[in-house]
């Protein structure tokens, strides 16, 4: 089964976000999660910044997976964001980031957390998938792509 199948819904996908830096992107992600699961948006920003302070979550090739553990969260949840303009994210290849997949997991979700992160990293490592995510024109298309990635055709 695809570890990403139940993580994404169209309402957690933001296309053409106007964020101009990491702080703006994290604030926008906080708002998405606030609407999606009712978590305080400022708390989301704190969780994301706490993880980012340990090292950049950028993978290179214009993508990043900001993530954090959230006390009291029952289920992993994710959001997809595509930026209007790429931003600096301390990527290993020095390239700016324009595609971000945000992941929040329960505080104790170690193995599941790693499996989901691995699946997202594999998805974003695929150049064809990145191209599709960069060009998709509506949240439903992005959601379907994320949910069905890696499943047999």
For each residue, the residues with C-beta under 8 A, 3 or more apart:
1: 5
2: 5 119 147 148 149 150 151
3: 7 112 115 116 118 119
4: 7 8 78 116 119 120 123 146 147 149 150
5: 1 2 147
6: 147
7: 3 4 76 77 78 103 116 146
8: 4 12 13 78 79 80 142 143 146 147
9: 12 13 36 143
10: 13 139 140 142 143
11: 35 36 139
12: 8 9 32 33 36 77 78 79 80
13: 8 9 10 79 80 81 139 142 143
14: 17 28 32 79 80 81 82 139
15: 82 136 137 138 139 142
16: 82 83 84
17: 14 25 28 81 82 83 84
18: 24 83 84
19: 24 25 27 28 81 83 84 87
20: 24 85 87
21: 24 25 87 88
22: 25 26 52 87 88 89
23: 26 27 45
24: 18 19 20 21 27 28 87
25: 17 19 21 22 28 29 66 81 83 87 100
26: 22 23 29 30 44 45 48 49 66
27: 19 23 24 30 31 41 45
28: 14 17 19 24 25 31 32 81
29: 25 26 32 33 44 45 48 66 79 81 100 102
30: 26 27 33 34 40 41 42 43 44 45 48
31: 27 28 34 35 41
32: 12 14 28 29 35 36 79 81 102
33: 12 29 30 36 37 39 41 44 77 79 102 104
34: 30 31 37 38 39 40 41 44
35: 11 31 32
36: 9 11 12 32 33 77 79
37: 33 34 73 77
38: 34
39: 33 34 43 44 70 73 104
40: 30 34 43 44
41: 27 30 31 33 34 44 45
42: 30 45 46
43: 30 39 40 46 47 70
44: 26 29 30 33 34 39 40 41 47 48 68 70 104
45: 23 26 27 29 30 41 42 48 49
46: 42 43 49 50
47: 43 44 50 51 68 69 70 104
48: 26 29 30 44 45 51 52 66 67 68 102
49: 26 45 46 52 53
50: 46 47 53 54 68
51: 47 48 54 57 66 67 68
52: 22 48 49 55 56 57 66
53: 49 50
54: 50 51
55: 52
56: 52 64 89 90 91 92
57: 51 52 64 65 66 67 89
58: 63 64 89 90 91 92 97
59: 63 64 65 91 92 121 124 125
60: 63 91 92 93 95
61: 93 95 124 125 127 130
62: 86 91 95 96 97 98 99 130
63: 58 59 60 97 98 99 100 101 124 130
64: 56 57 58 59 89 91 97 99 100 101
65: 57 59 100 101 102 103 117 120 121 124
66: 25 26 29 48 51 52 57 100 102 103
67: 48 51 57 102 103 104 105 113 117
68: 44 47 48 50 51 103 104 105
69: 47 104 105 106 107 109 113
70: 39 43 44 47 73 104 105 106 107
71: 107
72: 106 107
73: 37 39 70 76 77 104 105 106 107
74: 106
75: 106
76: 7 73 103 104 105 106 109 112 113 116
77: 7 12 33 36 37 73 103 104
78: 4 7 8 12 101 102 103 104 116 120
79: 8 12 13 14 29 32 33 36 101 102
80: 8 12 13 14 99 100 101 102 133 142 143 146
81: 13 14 17 19 25 28 29 32 99 100 101 102
82: 14 15 16 17 98 99 100 133 134 142
83: 16 17 18 19 25 86 87 97 98 99 100
84: 16 17 18 19
85: 20 98
86: 62 83 95 96 97 98
87: 19 20 21 22 24 25 83 96 97 98
88: 21 22 96 97
89: 22 56 57 58 64 96 97
90: 56 58
91: 56 58 59 60 62 64 94 95 96 97
92: 56 58 59 60
93: 60 61
94: 91
95: 60 61 62 86 91
96: 62 86 87 88 89 91
97: 58 62 63 64 83 86 87 88 89 91 100
98: 62 63 82 83 85 86 87 134
99: 62 63 64 80 81 82 83 124 130 133 134
100: 25 29 63 64 65 66 80 81 82 83 97
101: 63 64 65 78 79 80 81 120 124
102: 29 32 33 48 65 66 67 78 79 80 81
103: 7 65 66 67 68 76 77 78 113 116 117 120
104: 33 39 44 47 67 68 69 70 73 76 77 78
105: 67 68 69 70 73 76 109 112 113 116
106: 69 70 72 73 74 75 76 109
107: 69 70 71 72 73
108:
109: 69 76 105 106 112 113
110: 113 114
111: 114 115
112: 3 76 105 109 115 116
113: 67 69 76 103 105 109 110 116 117
114: 110 111 117 118
115: 3 111 112 118 119
116: 3 4 7 76 78 103 105 112 113 119 120
117: 65 67 103 113 114 120 121
118: 3 114 115 121 122
119: 2 3 4 115 116 122 123 149 150
120: 4 65 78 101 103 116 117 123 124
121: 59 65 117 118 124 125
122: 118 119 125 126 150
123: 4 119 120 126 129 146 149 150
124: 59 61 63 65 99 101 120 121 129 130
125: 59 61 121 122
126: 122 123 129 130
127: 61 130 131
128: 131 132
129: 123 124 126 132 133 145 149
130: 61 62 63 99 124 126 127 133 134
131: 127 128 134 135
132: 128 129 135 136 145
133: 80 82 99 129 130 136 142 145
134: 82 98 99 130 131
135: 131 132
136: 15 132 133 141 142 145
137: 15 141
138: 15 141 142
139: 10 11 13 14 15 142 143
140: 10 143 144
141: 136 137 138 144 145
142: 8 10 13 15 80 82 133 136 138 139 145 146
143: 8 9 10 13 80 139 140 146 147
144: 140 141 147 148
145: 129 132 133 136 141 142 148 149
146: 4 7 8 80 123 142 143 149
147: 2 4 5 6 8 143 144
148: 2 144 145 151
149: 2 4 119 123 129 145 146
150: 2 4 119 122 123
151: 2 148
152:
153:
